[in-house]
Amino acid sequence: MTEPQPQWMPDQDVAYDGARDSINYVVGMCSAALDEEERKEAPNPDRLAFLHLRMRQCAELHSALSFYDGASVADVRRDFGAIIRADRAEWDQKKQAVALDA
């Protein structure tokens, strides 16, 4: 006898793809921050360690995320969405500061 397959809901694919994209965006943020930190004359080892840790966590979460685990997908979208919104807000503030200096 075969086990019943989980039910697929039409909006699951959008939510799942959004969650994976959010993780990828944060990996990109970390990669850029890592590059910036490593280029400094005196890189902060704690910052480097944090960024490496965050990237490992993202990779593990990306691998473990299940299409059928709606609660985890929602958690990722919520948590990583907050990180992305904060990054974008910081970026907007930097752009405004540069515009004011010009």
N, C-alpha and C positions, 0 to 999 in steps of 0.2 A: 504494500500500500504506500502511495506517495504522500508526502506531507503537503498540507495545503499551502499554497503560495500567498504571501502577504498581498493585500489589496493595494493596487496602485491608484492614486488619486491624480487627476489632471494637473493640479497646481504643485504637486510634489517635485516635478522636474525643474520648475522655475525656482522654487525655494532651495532645492539642493544645489543647482547651478549657482545661485546667488551666494549660498554659503561658501562654496568652493572658491568662487571669485573673491569673496571677502578675505578668505585666508590668503589667497595669492596676492592680493593687494597689500596686506600687512607684511608678507614676505618681501615684497618689493620695497616697502617703506623701510624695513629693517636692513635690506641690502644697501639701499642708498645711504642710510644713516651709518652703516658699518664702513662703507667706503669713505664717507666724510670724516668719520672718527679716525680711521687708519691713516688718512692724509695729514692729520694734525702733527705738528712738531712733537708734541707729547700726548699721544693718545691716552685716554682714560681707560685703564684696564677693567674697571668695574662696568663701564658703559659697553666695552667690547664683549665682556662676558655675558651681560644682559642681552645684547643683541643676538649673540650666538645661541643663547638659551631660547629666546623667543622664536628664532628661526627653526630650531629643533622641535619646539613644541608645535609650531605651525605644521611642520612636515608630518609629525606623528598624528596630529588631529586630522590633517588632510587625508592620510592613509586610513584612519580609523572611521571616518565619517561614513555613515550608512544612509543610503537613499531612503530606506524604510524607517529610519529612526527620526520621526518628525520632531520630537522634543529636542534632540541634539542639534538638528538642523536649525531649529528656531533659536536655540541658545547661541549657536555660532553666529547666526545673522544678527542677533541682538548685541552680543559682546563685541564682535569684530566690527559691526556697524558703528558702534560707539567709538572705537579706536580710529576708524576711518574718518568719522565726522570731526573728531578732535584734531586729527592731522590736517584735514582740509581747513578747519578754522584757523589753525596756526599758520598754514600756508597763506590764507587770505590776509591775516594780520601782517605777515612779512611783506606781501605785495603792497599793502596799503602804506606801510612804513617806507618802503622804497619809493613809492609814488609821491609821498609827502616830501621826501628828501630831494626829489628831482626838481 
